[in-house]
Structure formats: C-alpha cells, structure tokens
C-alpha cells in the first residue's frame, strides 16, 4: 500500500526486502516488531501487484495466524486465513470476510515500495525491535 509516512513516530523507515523477494500471492515476508512495547511479528504480501503488510495477529483471538512460517494464504491464495480458528480476511484491506472474526480487521502496517525496495514505517504503536547490542553479537561480526 502506498501511504504517507506516519507523523507520530521518530523512527525512520525500515528496509524490509527487495521488491523481487515479495512474490505475487506467495509466501509472506515475516518481520519482527514491537506492538505496544511487546515483541510481535508482522508480515508482508504482494496482492494484485501491491505490497501490503499486517500485524500477525488474528482479530478474533490475538494469536499468530500462519500455519507454517510465512504461510498465510488459503489453498486458493484468495484470502488470508487464520490457522487457529479459520477466520478469513480480504488480503488487500484486512477486513474479515468469514469465520469468527465478525466485523474485525487485521492491524495494518504502513508499507511502501519504491526503487525496487520495500520499506515499512513504524507508528506510535508498532515500532522496530531494539538492535542487538554488540555484546550479544558473535565475535566474527
């Protein structure tokens, strides 16, 4: 989704992947975030040639939805499907279309694609995780 950068954060844009890594209705790119200060995951997909991203949290019950790492789409590749309760979401909007999610909606993560790269933008509630400290890096890095 091409959206304006949020103005409620001091964090810069975050590089996610090269455009060619985000294949049409294929495996998602999963990435770490902090949601309300707590570790969480988000994911990005390409749907109808547009990059979209959401927090990996079902609107029905706050649990991660992928049935295998990065696998969010149903067998027909038409809907994002929660592996726990079967809630189905429209991939381009995140709106619930079937299952126990009612009128719920996935939490979007602002994403932008330009010059062959995909970036995500932190918000007040969704931020990048802290960088690992040098004391936790292996010696050869």
C-alpha positions in Angstrom: 0.0 0.0 0.0 1.4 3.4 -0.9 0.6 5.6 2.1 2.0 8.7 3.6 4.6 8.3 6.3 3.1 8.4 9.8 3.9 11.6 11.6 3.5 10.1 15.1 7.0 8.5 15.4 10.6 9.5 15.4 11.7 6.2 13.8 13.0 6.2 10.2 11.6 3.9 7.5 12.7 0.3 7.9 14.1 -1.7 5.0 12.1 -4.9 4.7 13.2 -6.6 1.4 13.9 -6.2 -2.3 10.8 -5.9 -4.4 11.5 -9.2 -6.3 11.5 -11.1 -3.0 7.8 -10.3 -2.4 6.2 -12.7 -4.9 2.5 -12.4 -6.0 0.2 -14.3 -3.6 3.1 -16.3 -2.3 4.9 -16.9 1.0 5.0 -13.7 3.1 8.0 -11.9 4.4 7.7 -12.1 8.2 9.4 -9.5 10.3 9.9 -8.6 14.0 8.2 -5.6 15.5 7.2 -4.2 18.9 3.5 -3.8 19.3 2.6 -1.6 22.3 6.2 -2.3 23.5 5.8 -6.1 23.4 7.6 -8.4 20.9 5.4 -9.4 18.0 5.6 -10.3 14.3 4.2 -8.7 11.2 4.1 -9.9 7.6 4.1 -8.5 4.1 2.5 -10.0 1.0 2.1 -8.9 -2.6 -1.6 -8.9 -3.6 -2.6 -7.9 -7.1 0.8 -6.3 -7.7 0.6 -4.2 -4.5 2.6 -4.8 -1.3 0.5 -5.0 1.9 1.5 -5.6 5.5 -0.3 -6.5 8.7 0.4 -7.4 12.3 0.5 -11.2 12.6 -2.5 -11.2 15.0 -6.0 -12.5 14.3 -8.8 -10.1 15.0 -10.8 -12.9 16.7 -8.2 -14.1 19.2 -4.8 -12.3 19.4 -2.8 -15.2 18.2 -0.4 -15.6 15.3 -2.1 -16.8 12.1 0.4 -18.5 9.9 0.1 -22.3 9.6 3.8 -22.6 8.6 6.3 -19.8 8.8 5.2 -17.2 6.3 2.2 -19.2 5.0 -0.9 -17.1 5.5 -3.0 -17.6 2.3 -5.7 -20.3 1.9 -5.2 -23.1 -0.7 -6.8 -20.9 -3.4 -4.5 -18.0 -2.5 -7.5 -15.7 -2.3 -7.7 -15.0 1.5 -5.5 -14.6 4.5 -6.6 -17.4 6.7 -6.0 -17.8 10.5 -4.7 -21.3 11.1 -6.2 -21.4 14.6 -9.9 -20.7 14.1 -10.3 -20.4 10.3 -11.1 -16.6 10.2 -10.7 -15.4 6.6 -9.6 -11.9 5.7 -9.5 -10.0 2.4 -5.8 -9.5 1.7 -6.0 -6.1 0.1 -7.9 -4.5 3.0 -7.5 -6.8 6.0 -11.3 -6.9 6.6 -12.8 -10.1 7.9 -14.9 -11.9 5.3 -15.7 -15.2 7.0 -15.3 -17.1 10.3 -15.3 -16.0 13.9 -13.6 -12.6 13.3 -17.0 -10.9 12.8 -16.6 -7.4 11.6 -12.9 -7.4 12.7 -10.0 -6.2 10.7 -6.3 -7.0 10.7 -4.0 -4.3 12.0 -2.2 -2.8 9.0 1.4 -1.9 9.0 2.2 1.1 6.7 4.4 -0.2 3.8 5.8 1.5 0.7 7.6 0.1 -2.3 9.9 2.3 -4.3 13.0 1.9 -6.5 13.0 -1.9 -6.2 12.8 -1.9 -2.4 10.0 -2.4 0.2 10.0 -0.4 3.4 7.8 -0.4 6.5 7.0 2.6 8.6 6.9 2.5 12.4 3.9 4.1 14.1 3.2 5.1 17.7 2.0 1.5 18.4 4.2 -0.6 16.1 7.9 0.0 16.3 11.1 -1.7 15.3 12.6 -4.0 17.9 15.8 -2.8 19.5 19.0 -3.6 17.7 21.1 -6.3 19.3 23.8 -4.9 21.5 27.4 -5.6 20.4 27.9 -7.8 23.5 25.3 -10.2 22.0 26.8 -10.5 18.6 29.1 -13.4 17.6 32.8 -12.4 17.6 33.2 -12.6 13.8 30.6 -9.8 13.2 
